[in-house]
Amino acid sequence: MMEIVTTICFVLLGLAMLAVVVRIIRGPTLADRILGLDTITVLAIGIIGVFAVRSGRYLYTDIGIALALIGFLSTVAFARYLMQRSSK
């Protein structure tokens, strides 16, 4: 039963990832692209979490937490760059 549920989760997260990649490519503004990159980070954390549940190795949750930290810092850096760019 757990394999079916995790497979469904992988498929849904993959479809969401595909939709976000399309949004990044088509996004009219830089802010849309930054938001898309942040969303990809969140989806990647979800994939890592589902993989941790499926494999039974919860070491992957540490990797997800590290990725969340890096994703947060990169989003802040991109937002800061965007603010400096718009003020010039």
Distance bins in CASP14 RR format, pairs under 12 A and 6 or more apart:
PFRMAT RR
TARGET T0000
AUTHOR 0000-0000-0000
RMODE 2
METHOD distances of the structure
MODEL  1
1 7 0 0 0 0 0 1 0 0 0 0 0
1 8 0 0 0 0 0 1 0 0 0 0 0
1 54 0 0 0 0 0 1 0 0 0 0 0
2 8 0 0 0 0 0 1 0 0 0 0 0
2 9 0 0 0 0 0 1 0 0 0 0 0
2 50 0 0 0 0 0 1 0 0 0 0 0
2 53 1 0 0 1 0 0 0 0 0 0 0
2 54 1 0 0 1 0 0 0 0 0 0 0
2 55 0 0 0 0 0 1 0 0 0 0 0
2 56 0 0 0 0 1 0 0 0 0 0 0
3 9 0 0 0 0 0 1 0 0 0 0 0
3 10 0 0 0 0 0 1 0 0 0 0 0
3 50 0 0 0 0 0 1 0 0 0 0 0
3 53 0 0 0 0 0 1 0 0 0 0 0
3 54 1 0 0 1 0 0 0 0 0 0 0
3 55 0 0 0 0 0 1 0 0 0 0 0
3 56 0 0 0 0 0 1 0 0 0 0 0
4 10 0 0 0 0 0 1 0 0 0 0 0
4 11 0 0 0 0 0 1 0 0 0 0 0
4 54 0 0 0 0 0 1 0 0 0 0 0
5 11 0 0 0 0 0 1 0 0 0 0 0
5 12 0 0 0 0 0 1 0 0 0 0 0
5 50 0 0 0 0 1 0 0 0 0 0 0
5 53 0 0 0 0 1 0 0 0 0 0 0
5 54 0 0 0 0 1 0 0 0 0 0 0
6 12 0 0 0 0 0 1 0 0 0 0 0
6 13 0 0 0 0 0 1 0 0 0 0 0
6 46 0 0 0 0 0 1 0 0 0 0 0
6 47 0 0 0 0 0 1 0 0 0 0 0
6 49 0 0 0 0 1 0 0 0 0 0 0
6 50 1 0 1 0 0 0 0 0 0 0 0
6 51 1 0 0 1 0 0 0 0 0 0 0
6 52 0 0 0 0 1 0 0 0 0 0 0
6 53 1 0 0 1 0 0 0 0 0 0 0
6 54 1 0 1 0 0 0 0 0 0 0 0
6 55 0 0 0 0 1 0 0 0 0 0 0
6 56 0 0 0 0 0 1 0 0 0 0 0
7 13 0 0 0 0 0 1 0 0 0 0 0
7 14 0 0 0 0 0 1 0 0 0 0 0
7 50 0 0 0 0 1 0 0 0 0 0 0
7 51 0 0 0 0 0 1 0 0 0 0 0
7 53 0 0 0 0 0 1 0 0 0 0 0
7 54 0 0 0 0 1 0 0 0 0 0 0
8 14 0 0 0 0 0 1 0 0 0 0 0
8 15 0 0 0 0 0 1 0 0 0 0 0
8 50 0 0 0 0 1 0 0 0 0 0 0
8 54 0 0 0 0 0 1 0 0 0 0 0
9 15 0 0 0 0 0 1 0 0 0 0 0
9 16 0 0 0 0 0 1 0 0 0 0 0
9 43 0 0 0 0 0 1 0 0 0 0 0
9 46 0 0 0 0 1 0 0 0 0 0 0
9 47 0 0 0 0 1 0 0 0 0 0 0
9 48 0 0 0 0 0 1 0 0 0 0 0
9 49 0 0 0 0 1 0 0 0 0 0 0
9 50 1 0 1 0 0 0 0 0 0 0 0
9 51 0 0 0 0 1 0 0 0 0 0 0
9 52 0 0 0 0 0 1 0 0 0 0 0
9 53 0 0 0 0 1 0 0 0 0 0 0
9 54 0 0 0 0 1 0 0 0 0 0 0
10 16 0 0 0 0 0 1 0 0 0 0 0
10 17 0 0 0 0 0 1 0 0 0 0 0
10 43 0 0 0 0 0 1 0 0 0 0 0
10 46 0 0 0 0 1 0 0 0 0 0 0
10 47 1 0 0 1 0 0 0 0 0 0 0
10 48 0 0 0 0 0 1 0 0 0 0 0
10 49 0 0 0 0 0 1 0 0 0 0 0
10 50 1 0 0 1 0 0 0 0 0 0 0
10 51 0 0 0 0 1 0 0 0 0 0 0
10 53 0 0 0 0 0 1 0 0 0 0 0
10 54 0 0 0 0 1 0 0 0 0 0 0
11 17 0 0 0 0 0 1 0 0 0 0 0
11 18 0 0 0 0 0 1 0 0 0 0 0
11 47 0 0 0 0 0 1 0 0 0 0 0
11 50 0 0 0 0 0 1 0 0 0 0 0
12 18 0 0 0 0 0 1 0 0 0 0 0
12 19 0 0 0 0 0 1 0 0 0 0 0
12 43 0 0 0 0 1 0 0 0 0 0 0
12 46 0 0 0 0 0 1 0 0 0 0 0
12 47 0 0 0 0 0 1 0 0 0 0 0
12 50 0 0 0 0 1 0 0 0 0 0 0
13 19 0 0 0 0 0 1 0 0 0 0 0
13 20 0 0 0 0 0 1 0 0 0 0 0
13 39 0 0 0 0 0 1 0 0 0 0 0
13 40 0 0 0 0 0 1 0 0 0 0 0
13 42 0 0 0 0 1 0 0 0 0 0 0
13 43 1 0 1 0 0 0 0 0 0 0 0
13 44 0 0 0 0 1 0 0 0 0 0 0
13 45 0 0 0 0 1 0 0 0 0 0 0
13 46 1 0 0 1 0 0 0 0 0 0 0
13 47 1 0 1 0 0 0 0 0 0 0 0
13 48 0 0 0 0 0 1 0 0 0 0 0
13 49 0 0 0 0 1 0 0 0 0 0 0
13 50 1 0 0 1 0 0 0 0 0 0 0
13 51 0 0 0 0 0 1 0 0 0 0 0
14 20 0 0 0 0 1 0 0 0 0 0 0
14 21 0 0 0 0 1 0 0 0 0 0 0
14 40 0 0 0 0 0 1 0 0 0 0 0
14 43 1 0 0 1 0 0 0 0 0 0 0
14 44 0 0 0 0 0 1 0 0 0 0 0
14 46 0 0 0 0 0 1 0 0 0 0 0
14 47 1 0 0 1 0 0 0 0 0 0 0
14 50 0 0 0 0 0 1 0 0 0 0 0
15 21 0 0 0 0 0 1 0 0 0 0 0
15 22 0 0 0 0 0 1 0 0 0 0 0
15 43 0 0 0 0 1 0 0 0 0 0 0
15 47 0 0 0 0 0 1 0 0 0 0 0
16 22 0 0 0 0 0 1 0 0 0 0 0
16 23 0 0 0 0 0 1 0 0 0 0 0
16 36 0 0 0 0 0 1 0 0 0 0 0
16 39 0 0 0 0 1 0 0 0 0 0 0
16 40 0 0 0 0 1 0 0 0 0 0 0
16 42 0 0 0 0 1 0 0 0 0 0 0
16 43 1 0 1 0 0 0 0 0 0 0 0
16 44 0 0 0 0 0 1 0 0 0 0 0
16 46 0 0 0 0 1 0 0 0 0 0 0
16 47 0 0 0 0 1 0 0 0 0 0 0
17 23 0 0 0 0 0 1 0 0 0 0 0
17 24 0 0 0 0 0 1 0 0 0 0 0
17 36 0 0 0 0 0 1 0 0 0 0 0
17 37 0 0 0 0 0 1 0 0 0 0 0
17 39 0 0 0 0 1 0 0 0 0 0 0
17 40 1 0 0 1 0 0 0 0 0 0 0
17 41 0 0 0 0 0 1 0 0 0 0 0
17 42 0 0 0 0 0 1 0 0 0 0 0
17 43 1 0 1 0 0 0 0 0 0 0 0
17 44 1 0 0 1 0 0 0 0 0 0 0
17 45 0 0 0 0 0 1 0 0 0 0 0
17 46 0 0 0 0 0 1 0 0 0 0 0
17 47 1 0 0 1 0 0 0 0 0 0 0
18 24 0 0 0 0 0 1 0 0 0 0 0
18 25 0 0 0 0 0 1 0 0 0 0 0
18 39 0 0 0 0 0 1 0 0 0 0 0
18 40 0 0 0 0 0 1 0 0 0 0 0
18 43 0 0 0 0 0 1 0 0 0 0 0
19 25 0 0 0 0 0 1 0 0 0 0 0
19 26 0 0 0 0 0 1 0 0 0 0 0
19 36 0 0 0 0 1 0 0 0 0 0 0
19 39 0 0 0 0 1 0 0 0 0 0 0
19 40 0 0 0 0 0 1 0 0 0 0 0
19 43 0 0 0 0 1 0 0 0 0 0 0
20 26 0 0 0 0 0 1 0 0 0 0 0
20 27 0 0 0 0 0 1 0 0 0 0 0
20 32 0 0 0 0 0 1 0 0 0 0 0
20 33 0 0 0 0 0 1 0 0 0 0 0
20 34 0 0 0 0 0 1 0 0 0 0 0
20 35 0 0 0 0 1 0 0 0 0 0 0
20 36 1 0 1 0 0 0 0 0 0 0 0
20 37 0 0 0 0 1 0 0 0 0 0 0
20 38 0 0 0 0 1 0 0 0 0 0 0
20 39 1 0 1 0 0 0 0 0 0 0 0
20 40 1 0 1 0 0 0 0 0 0 0 0
20 41 0 0 0 0 0 1 0 0 0 0 0
20 42 0 0 0 0 1 0 0 0 0 0 0
20 43 1 0 0 1 0 0 0 0 0 0 0
20 44 0 0 0 0 0 1 0 0 0 0 0
21 27 0 0 0 0 0 1 0 0 0 0 0
21 33 0 0 0 0 0 1 0 0 0 0 0
21 36 0 0 0 0 1 0 0 0 0 0 0
21 37 0 0 0 0 0 1 0 0 0 0 0
21 39 0 0 0 0 1 0 0 0 0 0 0
21 40 1 0 0 1 0 0 0 0 0 0 0
21 43 0 0 0 0 0 1 0 0 0 0 0
22 32 0 0 0 0 0 1 0 0 0 0 0
22 33 0 0 0 0 0 1 0 0 0 0 0
22 36 0 0 0 0 0 1 0 0 0 0 0
22 39 0 0 0 0 0 1 0 0 0 0 0
22 40 0 0 0 0 0 1 0 0 0 0 0
23 29 0 0 0 0 0 1 0 0 0 0 0
23 31 0 0 0 0 0 1 0 0 0 0 0
23 32 1 0 0 1 0 0 0 0 0 0 0
23 33 0 0 0 0 1 0 0 0 0 0 0
23 34 0 0 0 0 0 1 0 0 0 0 0
23 35 0 0 0 0 1 0 0 0 0 0 0
23 36 1 0 1 0 0 0 0 0 0 0 0
23 37 0 0 0 0 0 1 0 0 0 0 0
23 38 0 0 0 0 0 1 0 0 0 0 0
23 39 0 0 0 0 1 0 0 0 0 0 0
23 40 0 0 0 0 1 0 0 0 0 0 0
23 43 0 0 0 0 0 1 0 0 0 0 0
24 30 0 0 0 0 0 1 0 0 0 0 0
24 31 0 0 0 0 0 1 0 0 0 0 0
24 32 1 0 0 1 0 0 0 0 0 0 0
24 33 1 0 1 0 0 0 0 0 0 0 0
24 34 0 0 0 0 1 0 0 0 0 0 0
24 35 0 0 0 0 1 0 0 0 0 0 0
24 36 1 0 1 0 0 0 0 0 0 0 0
24 37 1 0 0 1 0 0 0 0 0 0 0
24 38 0 0 0 0 0 1 0 0 0 0 0
24 39 0 0 0 0 1 0 0 0 0 0 0
24 40 1 0 0 1 0 0 0 0 0 0 0
25 32 0 0 0 0 0 1 0 0 0 0 0
25 33 0 0 0 0 1 0 0 0 0 0 0
25 36 0 0 0 0 0 1 0 0 0 0 0
25 37 0 0 0 0 0 1 0 0 0 0 0
26 32 0 0 0 0 1 0 0 0 0 0 0
26 33 0 0 0 0 1 0 0 0 0 0 0
26 36 0 0 0 0 0 1 0 0 0 0 0
27 33 1 0 0 1 0 0 0 0 0 0 0
27 34 0 0 0 0 0 1 0 0 0 0 0
27 35 0 0 0 0 1 0 0 0 0 0 0
27 36 0 0 0 0 1 0 0 0 0 0 0
27 37 0 0 0 0 0 1 0 0 0 0 0
29 35 0 0 0 0 1 0 0 0 0 0 0
29 36 0 0 0 0 0 1 0 0 0 0 0
29 82 0 0 0 0 1 0 0 0 0 0 0
29 85 0 0 0 0 0 1 0 0 0 0 0
29 86 0 0 0 0 0 1 0 0 0 0 0
30 36 0 0 0 0 0 1 0 0 0 0 0
30 37 0 0 0 0 0 1 0 0 0 0 0
30 78 0 0 0 0 1 0 0 0 0 0 0
30 79 0 0 0 0 0 1 0 0 0 0 0
30 81 0 0 0 0 1 0 0 0 0 0 0
30 82 1 0 0 1 0 0 0 0 0 0 0
30 83 0 0 0 0 0 1 0 0 0 0 0
30 85 1 0 0 1 0 0 0 0 0 0 0
30 86 0 0 0 0 1 0 0 0 0 0 0
31 37 0 0 0 0 0 1 0 0 0 0 0
31 38 0 0 0 0 0 1 0 0 0 0 0
31 75 0 0 0 0 0 1 0 0 0 0 0
31 78 0 0 0 0 1 0 0 0 0 0 0
31 79 0 0 0 0 1 0 0 0 0 0 0
31 81 0 0 0 0 0 1 0 0 0 0 0
31 82 1 0 0 1 0 0 0 0 0 0 0
31 83 0 0 0 0 0 1 0 0 0 0 0
31 85 0 0 0 0 0 1 0 0 0 0 0
31 86 0 0 0 0 1 0 0 0 0 0 0
32 38 0 0 0 0 0 1 0 0 0 0 0
32 39 0 0 0 0 0 1 0 0 0 0 0
32 78 0 0 0 0 0 1 0 0 0 0 0
32 82 0 0 0 0 0 1 0 0 0 0 0
33 39 0 0 0 0 0 1 0 0 0 0 0
33 40 0 0 0 0 0 1 0 0 0 0 0
33 75 0 0 0 0 0 1 0 0 0 0 0
33 78 0 0 0 0 1 0 0 0 0 0 0
33 81 0 0 0 0 0 1 0 0 0 0 0
33 82 0 0 0 0 0 1 0 0 0 0 0
34 40 0 0 0 0 0 1 0 0 0 0 0
34 41 0 0 0 0 0 1 0 0 0 0 0
34 71 0 0 0 0 0 1 0 0 0 0 0
34 74 0 0 0 0 1 0 0 0 0 0 0
34 75 1 0 0 1 0 0 0 0 0 0 0
34 76 0 0 0 0 0 1 0 0 0 0 0
34 77 0 0 0 0 1 0 0 0 0 0 0
34 78 1 0 1 0 0 0 0 0 0 0 0
34 79 1 0 0 1 0 0 0 0 0 0 0
34 80 0 0 0 0 0 1 0 0 0 0 0
34 81 0 0 0 0 1 0 0 0 0 0 0
34 82 1 0 0 1 0 0 0 0 0 0 0
34 83 0 0 0 0 0 1 0 0 0 0 0
34 85 0 0 0 0 0 1 0 0 0 0 0
35 41 0 0 0 0 0 1 0 0 0 0 0
35 42 0 0 0 0 0 1 0 0 0 0 0
35 75 0 0 0 0 1 0 0 0 0 0 0
35 78 0 0 0 0 1 0 0 0 0 0 0
35 79 0 0 0 0 1 0 0 0 0 0 0
35 82 0 0 0 0 0 1 0 0 0 0 0
36 42 0 0 0 0 1 0 0 0 0 0 0
36 43 0 0 0 0 1 0 0 0 0 0 0
36 44 0 0 0 0 0 1 0 0 0 0 0
36 71 0 0 0 0 0 1 0 0 0 0 0
36 74 0 0 0 0 0 1 0 0 0 0 0
36 75 0 0 0 0 1 0 0 0 0 0 0
36 78 0 0 0 0 0 1 0 0 0 0 0
37 43 0 0 0 0 0 1 0 0 0 0 0
37 44 0 0 0 0 0 1 0 0 0 0 0
37 70 0 0 0 0 0 1 0 0 0 0 0
37 71 0 0 0 0 1 0 0 0 0 0 0
37 72 0 0 0 0 0 1 0 0 0 0 0
37 74 1 0 0 1 0 0 0 0 0 0 0
37 75 1 0 0 1 0 0 0 0 0 0 0
37 77 0 0 0 0 0 1 0 0 0 0 0
37 78 1 0 0 1 0 0 0 0 0 0 0
37 79 0 0 0 0 0 1 0 0 0 0 0
38 44 0 0 0 0 0 1 0 0 0 0 0
38 45 0 0 0 0 0 1 0 0 0 0 0
38 67 0 0 0 0 0 1 0 0 0 0 0
38 68 0 0 0 0 0 1 0 0 0 0 0
38 70 0 0 0 0 0 1 0 0 0 0 0
38 71 1 0 0 1 0 0 0 0 0 0 0
38 72 0 0 0 0 1 0 0 0 0 0 0
38 73 0 0 0 0 0 1 0 0 0 0 0
38 74 1 0 0 1 0 0 0 0 0 0 0
38 75 1 0 1 0 0 0 0 0 0 0 0
38 76 0 0 0 0 0 1 0 0 0 0 0
38 77 0 0 0 0 0 1 0 0 0 0 0
38 78 0 0 0 0 1 0 0 0 0 0 0
38 79 0 0 0 0 1 0 0 0 0 0 0
39 45 0 0 0 0 0 1 0 0 0 0 0
39 46 0 0 0 0 0 1 0 0 0 0 0
39 71 0 0 0 0 0 1 0 0 0 0 0
39 75 0 0 0 0 0 1 0 0 0 0 0
40 46 0 0 0 0 0 1 0 0 0 0 0
40 47 0 0 0 0 0 1 0 0 0 0 0
40 67 0 0 0 0 0 1 0 0 0 0 0
40 71 0 0 0 0 1 0 0 0 0 0 0
40 74 0 0 0 0 0 1 0 0 0 0 0
40 75 0 0 0 0 0 1 0 0 0 0 0
41 47 0 0 0 0 0 1 0 0 0 0 0
41 48 0 0 0 0 0 1 0 0 0 0 0
41 64 0 0 0 0 1 0 0 0 0 0 0
41 66 0 0 0 0 0 1 0 0 0 0 0
41 67 1 0 0 1 0 0 0 0 0 0 0
41 68 1 0 0 1 0 0 0 0 0 0 0
41 69 0 0 0 0 0 1 0 0 0 0 0
41 70 1 0 0 1 0 0 0 0 0 0 0
41 71 1 0 1 0 0 0 0 0 0 0 0
41 72 0 0 0 0 1 0 0 0 0 0 0
41 73 0 0 0 0 0 1 0 0 0 0 0
41 74 1 0 0 1 0 0 0 0 0 0 0
41 75 1 0 0 1 0 0 0 0 0 0 0
41 78 0 0 0 0 0 1 0 0 0 0 0
42 48 0 0 0 0 0 1 0 0 0 0 0
42 49 0 0 0 0 0 1 0 0 0 0 0
42 64 0 0 0 0 0 1 0 0 0 0 0
42 67 0 0 0 0 1 0 0 0 0 0 0
42 68 0 0 0 0 1 0 0 0 0 0 0
42 71 0 0 0 0 1 0 0 0 0 0 0
42 72 0 0 0 0 0 1 0 0 0 0 0
42 75 0 0 0 0 0 1 0 0 0 0 0
43 49 0 0 0 0 0 1 0 0 0 0 0
43 50 0 0 0 0 0 1 0 0 0 0 0
43 64 0 0 0 0 0 1 0 0 0 0 0
43 67 0 0 0 0 0 1 0 0 0 0 0
43 68 0 0 0 0 0 1 0 0 0 0 0
43 71 0 0 0 0 0 1 0 0 0 0 0
44 50 0 0 0 0 0 1 0 0 0 0 0
44 51 0 0 0 0 0 1 0 0 0 0 0
44 60 0 0 0 0 0 1 0 0 0 0 0
44 63 0 0 0 0 1 0 0 0 0 0 0
44 64 0 0 0 0 1 0 0 0 0 0 0
44 66 0 0 0 0 0 1 0 0 0 0 0
44 67 1 0 0 1 0 0 0 0 0 0 0
44 68 0 0 0 0 1 0 0 0 0 0 0
44 70 0 0 0 0 0 1 0 0 0 0 0
44 71 0 0 0 0 1 0 0 0 0 0 0
45 51 0 0 0 0 0 1 0 0 0 0 0
45 52 0 0 0 0 0 1 0 0 0 0 0
45 60 0 0 0 0 0 1 0 0 0 0 0
45 61 0 0 0 0 1 0 0 0 0 0 0
45 62 0 0 0 0 0 1 0 0 0 0 0
45 63 0 0 0 0 1 0 0 0 0 0 0
45 64 1 0 1 0 0 0 0 0 0 0 0
45 65 0 0 0 0 1 0 0 0 0 0 0
45 66 0 0 0 0 1 0 0 0 0 0 0
45 67 1 0 1 0 0 0 0 0 0 0 0
45 68 1 0 1 0 0 0 0 0 0 0 0
45 69 0 0 0 0 0 1 0 0 0 0 0
45 70 0 0 0 0 0 1 0 0 0 0 0
45 71 0 0 0 0 1 0 0 0 0 0 0
45 72 0 0 0 0 0 1 0 0 0 0 0
46 52 0 0 0 0 1 0 0 0 0 0 0
46 53 0 0 0 0 0 1 0 0 0 0 0
46 54 0 0 0 0 0 1 0 0 0 0 0
46 60 0 0 0 0 0 1 0 0 0 0 0
46 61 0 0 0 0 0 1 0 0 0 0 0
46 63 0 0 0 0 0 1 0 0 0 0 0
46 64 0 0 0 0 1 0 0 0 0 0 0
46 65 0 0 0 0 0 1 0 0 0 0 0
46 67 0 0 0 0 1 0 0 0 0 0 0
46 68 0 0 0 0 1 0 0 0 0 0 0
47 53 0 0 0 0 0 1 0 0 0 0 0
47 54 0 0 0 0 0 1 0 0 0 0 0
47 60 0 0 0 0 1 0 0 0 0 0 0
47 63 0 0 0 0 0 1 0 0 0 0 0
47 64 0 0 0 0 1 0 0 0 0 0 0
47 67 0 0 0 0 0 1 0 0 0 0 0
48 54 0 0 0 0 0 1 0 0 0 0 0
48 55 0 0 0 0 0 1 0 0 0 0 0
48 57 0 0 0 0 0 1 0 0 0 0 0
48 58 0 0 0 0 0 1 0 0 0 0 0
48 59 0 0 0 0 0 1 0 0 0 0 0
48 60 1 0 1 0 0 0 0 0 0 0 0
48 61 1 0 0 1 0 0 0 0 0 0 0
48 62 0 0 0 0 1 0 0 0 0 0 0
48 63 1 0 1 0 0 0 0 0 0 0 0
48 64 1 0 1 0 0 0 0 0 0 0 0
48 65 0 0 0 0 1 0 0 0 0 0 0
48 66 0 0 0 0 1 0 0 0 0 0 0
48 67 1 0 0 1 0 0 0 0 0 0 0
48 68 0 0 0 0 1 0 0 0 0 0 0
49 55 0 0 0 0 1 0 0 0 0 0 0
49 56 0 0 0 0 0 1 0 0 0 0 0
49 57 0 0 0 0 0 1 0 0 0 0 0
49 58 0 0 0 0 1 0 0 0 0 0 0
49 59 0 0 0 0 0 1 0 0 0 0 0
49 60 1 0 0 1 0 0 0 0 0 0 0
49 61 1 0 0 1 0 0 0 0 0 0 0
49 62 0 0 0 0 0 1 0 0 0 0 0
49 63 0 0 0 0 1 0 0 0 0 0 0
49 64 1 0 0 1 0 0 0 0 0 0 0
49 65 0 0 0 0 0 1 0 0 0 0 0
49 67 0 0 0 0 0 1 0 0 0 0 0
49 68 0 0 0 0 0 1 0 0 0 0 0
50 56 0 0 0 0 0 1 0 0 0 0 0
50 60 0 0 0 0 1 0 0 0 0 0 0
50 61 0 0 0 0 0 1 0 0 0 0 0
50 64 0 0 0 0 0 1 0 0 0 0 0
51 57 0 0 0 0 1 0 0 0 0 0 0
51 58 0 0 0 0 0 1 0 0 0 0 0
51 59 0 0 0 0 0 1 0 0 0 0 0
51 60 1 0 1 0 0 0 0 0 0 0 0
51 61 0 0 0 0 0 1 0 0 0 0 0
51 63 0 0 0 0 1 0 0 0 0 0 0
51 64 0 0 0 0 1 0 0 0 0 0 0
52 58 1 0 1 0 0 0 0 0 0 0 0
52 59 1 0 0 1 0 0 0 0 0 0 0
52 60 1 1 0 0 0 0 0 0 0 0 0
52 61 1 0 1 0 0 0 0 0 0 0 0
52 62 0 0 0 0 1 0 0 0 0 0 0
52 63 0 0 0 0 1 0 0 0 0 0 0
52 64 0 0 0 0 1 0 0 0 0 0 0
52 65 0 0 0 0 0 1 0 0 0 0 0
53 60 0 0 0 0 1 0 0 0 0 0 0
53 61 0 0 0 0 1 0 0 0 0 0 0
54 60 0 0 0 0 1 0 0 0 0 0 0
55 61 0 0 0 0 0 1 0 0 0 0 0
57 63 0 0 0 0 0 1 0 0 0 0 0
58 64 0 0 0 0 0 1 0 0 0 0 0
58 65 0 0 0 0 0 1 0 0 0 0 0
59 65 0 0 0 0 0 1 0 0 0 0 0
59 66 0 0 0 0 0 1 0 0 0 0 0
60 66 0 0 0 0 0 1 0 0 0 0 0
60 67 0 0 0 0 0 1 0 0 0 0 0
61 67 0 0 0 0 0 1 0 0 0 0 0
61 68 0 0 0 0 0 1 0 0 0 0 0
62 68 0 0 0 0 0 1 0 0 0 0 0
62 69 0 0 0 0 0 1 0 0 0 0 0
63 69 0 0 0 0 0 1 0 0 0 0 0
63 70 0 0 0 0 0 1 0 0 0 0 0
64 70 0 0 0 0 1 0 0 0 0 0 0
64 71 0 0 0 0 0 1 0 0 0 0 0
64 72 0 0 0 0 0 1 0 0 0 0 0
65 71 0 0 0 0 0 1 0 0 0 0 0
65 72 0 0 0 0 0 1 0 0 0 0 0
66 72 0 0 0 0 0 1 0 0 0 0 0
66 73 0 0 0 0 0 1 0 0 0 0 0
67 73 0 0 0 0 0 1 0 0 0 0 0
67 74 0 0 0 0 0 1 0 0 0 0 0
68 74 0 0 0 0 0 1 0 0 0 0 0
68 75 0 0 0 0 0 1 0 0 0 0 0
69 75 0 0 0 0 0 1 0 0 0 0 0
69 76 0 0 0 0 0 1 0 0 0 0 0
70 76 0 0 0 0 0 1 0 0 0 0 0
70 77 0 0 0 0 0 1 0 0 0 0 0
71 77 0 0 0 0 1 0 0 0 0 0 0
71 78 0 0 0 0 1 0 0 0 0 0 0
71 79 0 0 0 0 0 1 0 0 0 0 0
72 78 0 0 0 0 0 1 0 0 0 0 0
72 79 0 0 0 0 0 1 0 0 0 0 0
73 79 0 0 0 0 0 1 0 0 0 0 0
73 80 0 0 0 0 0 1 0 0 0 0 0
74 80 0 0 0 0 0 1 0 0 0 0 0
74 81 0 0 0 0 0 1 0 0 0 0 0
75 81 0 0 0 0 0 1 0 0 0 0 0
75 82 0 0 0 0 0 1 0 0 0 0 0
76 82 0 0 0 0 0 1 0 0 0 0 0
76 83 0 0 0 0 0 1 0 0 0 0 0
77 83 0 0 0 0 0 1 0 0 0 0 0
77 84 0 0 0 0 0 1 0 0 0 0 0
78 84 0 0 0 0 0 1 0 0 0 0 0
78 85 0 0 0 0 0 1 0 0 0 0 0
79 85 0 0 0 0 0 1 0 0 0 0 0
79 86 0 0 0 0 0 1 0 0 0 0 0
80 86 0 0 0 0 0 1 0 0 0 0 0
80 87 0 0 0 0 0 1 0 0 0 0 0
81 87 0 0 0 0 0 1 0 0 0 0 0
81 88 0 0 0 0 0 1 0 0 0 0 0
82 88 0 0 0 0 0 1 0 0 0 0 0
END
